[in-house]
Amino acid sequence: MSQPIQDVLKRINFFVIGAAKCGTTTLYARLNSHPEVFLSPLKEPNYHSRADIDPSRFSRAFQANTKLDIADYLKQSDPLPTRQVGFVREVSDYSRLFSGANDGHRVIGECSTSYLWSSSAPKALKEAHPAAKIVVCLRDPVERIFSHYLMARKYGFVKGSVVDAVRADLNHPDPSWGRSELFVELSLYEAQINRWRRLFPGDQLRVLELGALRNEKTWHDLQVWLGLTPLDLMLGEEGGDANVAGLSRYEGLNRALTSSGLKQLLARLVPLEMKQRVLKWYYHSEAIPALTGEERTELQTILEEVISARQA
């Protein structure tokens, strides 16, 4: 017999809230390997940011790379397979994501990078889980933008240099989650973290730098803070990251397939076994461009201009 929804929800006590491209996938993978931890198999359900995010208004390109209908996913029996992102709207669907948790799990939670950006998520999450512990992963804001740009370029959302892509995004007529990239917006950490600190003060919120995730002591201290039995969570990777950059072999074609919506159609037609082989060939991690000194300077200037304009 399934547990009542409220009984499931009241056990949720942990959230990784962002920022995007700052190591949340590594944090998710390693913590979820701990036998006392249960993290939602849908890594980013984005449930508590639903007031700020409207999937019906997502761009065609975003929809082409994200399966928005999760009904079939939630109908599967436990354990649900791991899936990167979804946009859960209903409390019953959100509860379903945690039905696999048992009494041996001390930490139960999820990792949605939209929460740090969302203006509504702090209040929504505080009302639902007032005693929850919150982790924020950060990195150098310019490096976060560049990593985000590489991901957007991989999936056919942008073209040109990182500076060209960022300036185009700043001029987007409708900047919002799922319609624009929010390259600069997602790197404005201070105001975002302050929203959370007002509601989750003191030791309820912890900030981790990306570089710290390569340090064994970070993982030990994090487990102690969460009340877990400390284990080696480096997974034999010598501190390597779980989510690495890649690019399409045919970027022009990739953008065309994405913007037209044909990529989503093709994904439905290709058998799953073949799809994995095609994707492994279609995306590569060879000769990934590096951020140049000139690009860093230009991006830093753009960030400073946006911050100054908001403070004026």
Buried (B, 14 or more C-beta within 10 A) or exposed (E): EEEEBEEBBEBBBBBBBBBBBBBBBBBBBBBBEBEBBBBBBBBBBBBBBBEBBEBEEBBEBBBBBBBBEBEEBBEEEEEBEEBEBBBBBEBEBBBBBBBBBEEEBBBBBBBBBBBBBBEBBBBBBBEBBEEBBBBBBBBBBBBBBBBBBBBBBBBBBBBEBBBEBBBBBBEBEEBBBBBBBBBBBBBBBEEBBEBBBEBBEEEBBBBBBBEBBBBEEBBBBBBEEBEBEEBEBBBEEEBEBBBEBBBBEEBEEBBEBBBEEEBBEEBEEBEEEEBEEEEEEBBEEEEEBEBEEEBBEBBBEBBEEBBEEEEE
